[in-house]
Amino acid sequence: MRPKQKVKRSNKSKKALIEARKRRKKQKRKVLLLELLGAVVIAGFLVFILSIFLFSLPKVEGYSMVPTLREGDRVYVNKLGKLKTFELVYVRIPGTKEKEVRRIIGLPGQKIAYKNDQLQIDGEDREEKFIFDEQQTSQENGRLYTDDFSIFTLTGASEIPVGKYLVLGDNRPYSVDSRQYGLVDEKDIIGVVEMRLLPLHLLQSF
């Protein structure tokens, strides 16, 4: 009888060891999952904090930036980017809560004018390569792509005031921009659009 009892005890001890191992594995999995979840939460929090001060990932709305950007494109905005002529910027629209992507055409202190589809900055002709094809097509059809205007006709001032910027959409015939809502305050420029992230097949830096 004694040998049988030993066999039973050894079987029980083996089962207990197996169950203990299973419990330890489950506990390890739980710990790993909790650690992973904690890491994700912390990473998400850090990204959120950084986004407040350093960057933004807005989606383009509307068709004012065609052909450069289209509705639904996701872009990377550097909130510390330098504001320069022809830079794409993410701005708060004056008098509204809306935010849109537009292009800087005029900087503080500059004299801006459009004559016969030609941009002039401080009296000098400047090329707008980003809308060259659209300008050519419009002119071939006997139309101006950008109607004539100047800072004086727009604001009554001879040059752009300090702290103000002239922004236009690339889709000039249909864009709503500084020609309608006026110059944009520097404090309302959220940042510089440096890259299109989505859709992936159109990934592009600006």
C-alpha positions in Angstrom: 0.0 0.0 0.0 2.8 2.4 0.8 4.2 2.7 -2.7 0.7 3.6 -4.1 0.5 6.5 -1.5 3.9 7.8 -2.6 2.8 7.8 -6.3 -0.4 9.7 -5.4 1.5 12.2 -3.3 4.1 12.7 -6.1 1.2 13.3 -8.6 -0.4 15.8 -6.3 2.9 17.6 -5.8 3.5 17.7 -9.6 0.0 19.2 -10.2 0.6 21.7 -7.4 3.9 22.8 -9.1 2.2 23.1 -12.5 -0.6 25.2 -11.1 1.9 27.4 -9.2 3.8 27.9 -12.4 0.6 28.8 -14.2 -0.3 31.3 -11.5 3.2 32.9 -11.7 2.9 33.2 -15.5 -0.5 34.8 -15.2 0.8 37.2 -12.5 3.8 38.1 -14.8 1.4 38.7 -17.7 -0.7 41.0 -15.6 2.4 42.9 -14.4 3.6 43.3 -18.0 0.2 44.5 -19.2 0.0 47.0 -16.3 3.5 48.2 -17.1 2.7 48.5 -20.8 -0.5 50.3 -20.1 1.3 52.7 -17.7 4.0 53.4 -20.4 1.3 54.1 -23.0 -0.5 56.5 -20.6 2.7 58.3 -19.7 3.7 58.5 -23.4 0.3 59.8 -24.3 0.5 62.4 -21.5 4.0 63.5 -22.6 2.8 63.9 -26.2 -0.1 65.9 -25.1 2.1 68.2 -23.1 4.6 68.6 -25.9 1.8 69.3 -28.4 0.6 72.3 -26.3 4.0 74.0 -26.6 5.9 72.5 -29.5 3.6 71.0 -32.3 0.2 70.3 -33.6 -1.3 67.8 -36.0 -4.4 69.4 -37.5 -6.4 68.2 -40.5 -6.9 70.5 -43.4 -10.5 71.7 -44.0 -11.9 73.1 -47.2 -10.3 73.8 -50.5 -8.5 77.2 -50.0 -5.0 75.6 -50.2 -5.5 73.5 -53.4 -3.3 72.4 -55.1 -0.7 72.4 -52.3 -3.0 70.8 -49.7 -6.4 69.2 -50.0 -9.3 68.7 -47.6 -8.6 65.9 -45.2 -4.8 66.1 -45.4 -3.1 65.8 -42.0 -0.1 68.2 -41.4 2.7 68.7 -38.9 2.8 72.2 -37.4 5.9 73.4 -35.7 4.8 76.0 -33.1 8.4 77.3 -32.8 8.9 77.7 -36.6 10.2 80.9 -38.0 7.7 83.1 -39.9 9.0 83.8 -43.4 7.6 84.8 -46.8 5.8 82.0 -48.5 5.8 79.7 -45.4 2.6 77.7 -44.8 1.2 78.6 -41.4 -1.7 77.4 -39.2 -3.7 80.4 -38.1 -6.7 81.4 -36.1 -9.1 83.3 -38.4 -9.8 86.8 -37.0 -13.3 87.2 -35.5 -13.9 83.4 -35.4 -12.9 80.3 -33.6 -11.8 78.6 -36.8 -8.3 77.5 -37.6 -6.9 77.1 -41.1 -3.7 76.6 -43.1 -2.7 79.7 -45.2 0.5 81.0 -46.8 2.4 84.1 -45.6 2.7 86.5 -48.5 3.5 89.7 -46.6 5.6 90.4 -43.5 5.4 93.4 -41.1 6.9 96.5 -42.7 6.5 95.3 -46.3 4.6 96.9 -49.2 2.5 94.3 -51.0 0.7 94.6 -54.3 -0.7 92.3 -57.1 -0.8 93.7 -60.6 -1.8 91.6 -63.6 -1.2 88.4 -61.6 2.3 89.5 -60.6 3.2 89.7 -56.9 5.3 92.7 -55.9 7.0 93.0 -52.5 8.5 96.4 -51.8 8.2 97.2 -55.5 10.1 94.1 -56.7 8.5 91.2 -58.7 8.4 87.9 -56.8 7.7 84.5 -58.3 5.1 82.2 -56.7 6.3 78.9 -58.0 3.8 77.0 -55.9 0.9 78.3 -58.1 2.8 78.7 -61.4 0.7 76.1 -63.4 -2.6 77.5 -62.1 -1.6 81.1 -63.1 -0.7 79.9 -66.6 -4.0 78.1 -67.0 -6.0 81.1 -65.8 -4.0 83.5 -68.1 -4.5 81.2 -71.1 -8.3 81.4 -70.4 -8.1 85.2 -70.2 -8.5 85.4 -66.4 -6.4 86.6 -63.5 -5.6 83.9 -60.9 -5.1 86.6 -58.2 -7.2 89.7 -58.6 -5.3 93.0 -58.3 -5.1 94.5 -54.9 -2.5 96.2 -52.6 -2.0 96.7 -48.9 -3.3 100.3 -49.3 -6.6 99.1 -50.9 -6.9 96.4 -48.3 -6.1 98.4 -45.2 -5.6 102.0 -46.1 -2.0 101.8 -44.9 1.1 102.0 -47.1 2.7 99.0 -45.5 1.9 96.0 -43.3 1.8 97.2 -39.6 4.1 95.7 -37.0 2.9 92.4 -35.6 0.6 91.8 -38.6 0.8 89.4 -41.6 -0.8 89.1 -45.0 -1.9 85.5 -45.6 -3.5 84.0 -48.7 -4.7 80.6 -49.8 -3.1 79.0 -52.8 -6.5 78.5 -54.4 -6.7 82.3 -55.1 -10.0 82.5 -57.0 -11.9 80.7 -54.2 -9.8 81.1 -51.1 -11.1 83.0 -48.0 -8.1 84.8 -46.6 -6.7 88.2 -45.7 -8.5 89.7 -48.7 -11.7 89.1 -46.8 -10.9 89.0 -43.1 -7.9 91.3 -43.0 -4.4 90.9 -41.8 -3.6 88.3 -39.1 -2.0 89.1 -35.8 1.3 87.3 -35.0 -0.3 86.0 -31.8 -3.0 84.2 -34.0 -0.4 82.3 -36.0 -0.2 79.0 -34.2 2.9 77.7 -36.1 4.6 76.8 -39.3 3.3 73.9 -41.4 6.5 71.8 -42.1 5.1 68.5 -43.4 2.1 66.7 -44.8 1.8 63.4 -42.9 -1.3 61.9 -44.3 -2.3 60.4 -46.7 1.0 58.5 -46.5 1.5 58.2 -50.3 1.5 62.1 -50.4 4.0 62.4 -47.5 5.9 65.7 -48.2 8.0 68.3 -46.4 7.5 72.0 -47.2 
